Amino acid sequence: MLVLVTTADGGIDKVSLQAMTLGSTVAAGGPVHALLIGDGSDDQSLAAELGEWGAAQVHVASHPALAAFAPDAMARIVDDLAVSLDADVVVGAGTEAGNTVMARAAARAGLPFAANCTAVNPGSPVTVTRLRWGGSLLEEAVIHAGRAMLTVAPHAVTATPTGGTAVVEVFTPQLDDADLAVRVVGRVPAATGGVSLAEARVVVTGGRGVGSAAGFAPVVDLAGLLGAAVGCSRAVTISGWRPHTEQVGQTGTKIAPDLYVAAGVSGATQHMAGCSGAKRVLAINKDAEAPIMSAADYAVIGDLHEVLPAISAEIRRRRGA
């Protein structure tokens, strides 16, 4: 079992920890190898953390050229290490970075690739359960290959620490110019600040029913009172009312907050694929038959421009503000 671990904001990303837990479950007591790829700046300290999440051995691929995201180079490292370990299963995080690298690694090896898995049954052949059609159905699939290449669907597995320790091995991967032809050479920070949408415990989202860019004022106000992140639907970003960085959905950000407040959101399949990990959903909509109502734990049938200000006013009253 080999798990590709990716990083975010200087630390191990949460979906990689979920991949570690899935890998440990599939290994069923066997050794789990983790692969961490970096430029050598802080790799070993991050690698040591992975022992707590089930890794018996962490292989740290350290190379100065890997300071920038280089998917083909990372794919070569994954493939080379999988061959060296004779890995039966290779798991990555179902994030943009994880899916990009794992798809390339599978292509290099001429192997099939199963993305967004929620469960894996080891054996010969390996069988998986994975999300399809934006999360609207679960597919049972059989991987007919000598090595199963897959990613775990974000928030489909609960990351569980094991409290163990890992042996850390640092190596310099063999790379050539072709491996580094595709790489990130710069990043433009998001125009908005505040709470991270992917990490927020509470998300307040506005959909097409908000009506306009100015109509987002009560959504933003409630989010501020709750210390929440502001989200939006695809229809909103297409209309130019809010930036794409706030979009929740299959083509936006996948979230797993404790509470998801969806105001004026119809609940299209693509949107629900992004918020299916939410523990509680509060839907506010004029339409009692809106698809999101079937997924809501709590529903308010009414005009969001009346309901949201009323909620905000009650919060302020209880806080004495």
C-alpha distance (Angstrom), angle and dihedral (degrees) to the residues before:
residue distance angle dihedral
M1 . . .
L2 3.80 . .
V3 3.81 123.0 .
L4 3.81 121.9 -163.7
V5 3.80 108.3 -143.3
T6 3.80 119.6 -158.2
T7 3.78 128.5 -169.8
A8 3.80 136.1 -134.2
D9 3.80 129.4 -170.3
G10 3.79 92.2 -4.8
G11 3.80 95.8 -51.9
I12 3.79 140.4 76.9
D13 3.79 109.2 -74.5
K14 3.78 117.3 -118.0
V15 3.80 95.5 -121.3
S16 3.81 89.4 57.1
L17 3.80 88.1 56.4
Q18 3.81 87.6 51.5
A19 3.81 87.7 51.6
M20 3.81 88.6 51.8
T21 3.81 90.6 54.3
L22 3.80 91.8 47.9
G23 3.81 89.7 48.3
S24 3.80 91.8 50.8
T25 3.81 90.4 50.2
V26 3.79 93.1 50.0
A27 3.82 92.2 45.2
A28 3.83 88.5 56.7
G29 3.77 95.2 -155.3
G30 3.79 96.0 -30.6
P31 3.80 121.1 120.3
V32 3.79 118.0 -74.7
H33 3.80 116.9 -151.4
A34 3.79 118.8 -157.6
L35 3.79 125.8 -158.6
L36 3.79 119.5 -151.7
I37 3.79 117.8 -176.3
G38 3.79 122.4 -160.9
D39 3.78 149.6 125.1
G40 3.80 96.3 -92.7
S41 3.81 97.0 -103.3
D42 3.80 99.2 114.1
D43 3.78 103.6 -11.5
Q44 3.81 100.7 119.8
S45 3.80 95.7 51.7
L46 3.82 90.2 51.3
A47 3.80 90.8 45.4
A48 3.81 91.7 55.5
E49 3.82 89.4 59.0
L50 3.80 91.7 60.0
G51 3.80 92.5 70.6
E52 3.80 87.2 69.5
W53 3.79 88.6 58.5
G54 3.80 99.3 51.6
A55 3.80 105.9 -80.4
A56 3.80 114.8 140.1
Q57 3.80 92.0 -174.8
V58 3.79 130.4 15.9
H59 3.79 118.7 -156.3
V60 3.80 110.4 -156.9
A61 3.80 113.7 -159.6
S62 3.78 104.3 -157.8
H63 3.79 122.5 -171.9
P64 3.85 131.2 145.9
A65 3.81 91.0 -131.7
L66 3.81 89.8 61.6
A67 3.79 93.4 70.5
A68 3.82 83.7 97.8
F69 3.80 124.0 52.5
A70 3.82 105.9 -93.9
P71 3.84 108.4 173.6
D72 3.81 98.0 -173.1
A73 3.80 92.0 49.9
M74 3.80 90.5 48.2
A75 3.81 90.5 47.7
R76 3.81 90.5 54.0
I77 3.81 90.4 51.1
V78 3.81 91.4 49.9
D79 3.80 92.3 48.7
D80 3.81 94.6 45.4
L81 3.80 93.3 49.2
A82 3.82 93.2 44.5
V83 3.80 89.2 54.2
S84 3.80 92.0 46.1
L85 3.81 92.1 50.9
D86 3.82 93.1 39.1
A87 3.81 86.5 -130.5
D88 3.80 117.4 -165.5
V89 3.81 94.0 -162.5
V90 3.82 131.1 25.9
V91 3.80 117.1 -168.0
G92 3.80 129.2 -170.0
A93 3.78 136.1 176.4
G94 3.79 115.3 -86.0
T95 3.79 91.4 -127.1
E96 3.79 125.1 118.3
A97 3.80 89.9 -95.7
G98 3.81 94.8 43.2
N99 3.80 95.3 47.8
T100 3.81 91.7 45.0
V101 3.80 94.1 53.0
M102 3.79 96.7 39.9
A103 3.82 92.6 49.2
R104 3.80 89.8 53.0
A105 3.80 92.5 45.7
A106 3.79 90.7 52.1
A107 3.80 90.9 48.4
R108 3.82 91.4 51.1
A109 3.79 90.0 53.5
G110 3.80 94.9 41.9
L111 3.80 90.8 -120.2
P112 3.81 132.6 137.1
F113 3.80 117.3 -105.0
A114 3.83 125.9 -143.8
A115 3.81 113.2 -161.9
N116 3.81 130.1 -165.4
C117 3.80 98.5 19.4
T118 3.79 120.5 179.3
A119 3.81 97.7 -174.4
V120 3.80 137.7 13.8
N121 3.81 129.0 -158.4
P122 3.82 111.2 -161.9
G123 3.75 121.1 -141.6
S124 3.76 139.7 91.2
P125 2.95 102.0 -36.1
V126 3.81 105.9 20.3
T127 3.81 115.0 -131.0
V128 3.79 124.6 -155.3
T129 3.78 140.5 -172.2
R130 3.77 112.5 -141.7
L131 3.77 141.5 171.9
R132 3.81 117.2 -102.8
W133 3.78 135.9 179.1
G134 3.77 94.5 25.7
G135 3.79 92.6 -48.2
S136 3.81 95.1 -55.2
L137 3.81 92.3 120.6
L138 3.79 141.3 20.9
E139 3.79 119.5 -127.4
E140 3.79 125.4 -154.8
A141 3.80 107.0 -148.6
V142 3.79 137.1 178.0
I143 3.82 118.4 -142.3
H144 3.78 108.9 -144.6
A145 3.80 99.7 -163.3
G146 3.77 140.7 99.0
R147 3.79 89.4 -114.1
A148 3.81 126.5 32.9
M149 3.82 112.8 -137.6
L150 3.79 113.2 -167.2
T151 3.80 148.3 141.6
V152 3.79 129.8 -138.5
A153 3.80 118.4 -119.2
P154 3.82 110.1 -112.5
H155 3.82 112.5 -95.6
A156 3.82 93.2 -0.2
V157 3.83 90.6 111.7
T158 3.79 125.7 44.1
A159 3.80 110.6 -126.3
T160 3.81 107.4 -124.5
P161 3.84 123.3 -172.3
T162 3.79 118.1 -135.1
G163 3.80 98.3 -164.6
G164 3.80 93.1 -129.5
T165 3.79 132.7 133.2
A166 3.77 130.7 -122.3
V167 3.77 137.4 -145.8
V168 3.81 108.4 -123.1
E169 3.81 119.8 -146.0
V170 3.82 119.7 -175.5
F171 3.80 118.6 -158.8
T172 3.79 137.8 168.8
P173 3.81 111.0 -122.8
Q174 3.78 122.5 -138.3
L175 3.81 108.6 -113.4
D176 3.79 134.4 165.9
D177 3.80 134.7 -164.9
A178 3.80 92.9 -89.7
D179 3.80 90.3 58.5
L180 3.80 90.3 55.7
A181 3.80 98.2 43.3
V182 3.82 90.4 100.5
R183 3.79 114.7 50.2
V184 3.77 142.1 130.9
V185 3.79 109.1 -96.2
G186 3.81 98.1 177.3
R187 3.77 144.2 1.5
V188 3.79 130.9 -143.5
P189 3.82 111.4 -147.9
A190 3.78 118.6 -128.2
A191 3.78 113.2 -89.2
T192 3.78 91.8 -130.1
G193 3.78 127.5 62.6
G194 3.79 132.0 -168.0
V195 3.78 127.6 83.0
S196 3.82 117.1 4.7
L197 3.80 110.2 -110.8
A198 3.81 94.1 -144.5
E199 3.82 93.9 49.5
A200 3.83 101.3 36.0
R201 3.80 119.3 122.4
V202 3.81 89.6 -153.8
V203 3.81 126.1 34.2
V204 3.81 125.3 -173.7
T205 3.80 111.6 -162.9
G206 3.77 132.6 -171.8
G207 3.78 124.0 -156.5
R208 3.78 137.4 -170.8
G209 3.81 88.7 -63.7
V210 3.82 89.9 71.5
G211 3.79 85.4 78.2
S212 3.80 103.0 -149.9
A213 3.78 145.6 5.7
A214 3.80 89.5 -90.0
G215 3.79 89.0 50.2
F216 3.81 89.2 69.1
A217 3.81 91.0 74.9
P218 3.84 95.3 96.5
V219 3.83 90.3 45.7
V220 3.81 91.5 53.3
D221 3.81 91.5 43.2
L222 3.82 93.8 53.8
A223 3.80 91.6 44.7
G224 3.80 89.7 54.1
L225 3.79 92.2 51.3
L226 3.81 91.9 49.7
G227 3.81 95.8 42.5
A228 3.79 85.5 -119.1
A229 3.78 135.9 148.1
V230 3.79 119.6 -109.3
G231 3.79 116.0 -122.1
C232 3.77 135.9 179.5
S233 3.78 141.4 -170.3
R234 3.78 127.4 -107.2
A235 3.81 91.4 -104.0
V236 3.79 88.6 59.9
T237 3.80 94.7 52.3
I238 3.82 91.0 45.9
S239 3.80 88.1 53.8
G240 3.79 89.4 51.3
W241 3.80 94.5 -122.4
R242 3.82 95.3 123.7
P243 3.84 134.4 13.1
H244 3.81 122.8 -93.4
T245 3.82 89.3 -116.4
E246 3.82 87.4 74.0
Q247 3.80 95.8 50.0
V248 3.80 116.3 120.5
G249 3.79 115.6 -157.5
Q250 3.77 148.7 63.7
T251 3.80 91.7 -48.0
G252 3.79 93.4 34.8
T253 3.80 132.5 42.3
K254 3.80 123.7 -35.4
I255 3.79 110.0 -139.6
A256 3.81 138.7 -172.6
P257 3.82 107.5 -168.9
D258 3.78 126.4 163.9
L259 3.82 88.0 -120.4
Y260 3.79 129.1 22.9
V261 3.81 116.6 -168.1
A262 3.81 110.5 -165.4
A263 3.80 114.7 -171.6
G264 3.78 119.5 -174.3
V265 3.81 91.4 -7.4
S266 3.80 115.4 139.8
G267 3.80 94.3 -158.6
A268 3.81 104.8 -122.1
T269 3.80 115.4 -172.0
Q270 3.81 92.6 -106.5
H271 3.79 91.8 53.3
M272 3.79 94.5 47.0
A273 3.81 89.3 52.1
G274 3.79 87.2 65.4
C275 3.81 98.5 48.5
S276 3.82 101.5 34.4
G277 3.80 89.6 108.7
A278 3.82 92.8 63.3
K279 3.81 113.0 119.1
R280 3.83 94.1 -148.4
V281 3.80 129.4 17.8
L282 3.81 124.5 -159.4
A283 3.81 110.8 -169.4
I284 3.80 122.4 -164.9
N285 3.79 114.8 -171.0
K286 3.80 141.0 139.8
D287 3.80 89.4 -135.2
A288 3.79 112.1 76.2
E289 3.82 88.7 -168.0
A290 3.81 96.0 54.9
P291 3.85 110.4 132.2
I292 3.82 92.2 -120.2
M293 3.80 89.9 65.9
S294 3.80 90.6 71.9
A295 3.82 89.3 59.4
A296 3.81 96.5 41.8
D297 3.79 123.6 108.1
Y298 3.81 88.8 -164.7
A299 3.80 126.8 22.2
V300 3.80 132.6 -168.8
I301 3.79 115.8 -167.4
G302 3.77 105.7 -151.9
D303 3.77 149.6 77.9
L304 3.79 110.6 -50.1
H305 3.81 89.8 -147.0
E306 3.80 87.5 64.2
V307 3.80 100.1 33.6
L308 3.83 99.6 48.3
P309 3.83 95.4 49.5
A310 3.81 88.7 47.7
I311 3.82 90.9 53.4
S312 3.81 91.2 47.1
A313 3.80 91.6 48.1
E314 3.81 91.5 51.4
I315 3.81 91.5 49.4
R316 3.81 90.1 52.0
R317 3.79 91.6 46.9
R318 3.79 92.7 52.2
R319 3.76 91.0 47.3
G320 3.77 90.7 49.8
A321 3.78 92.2 -120.2
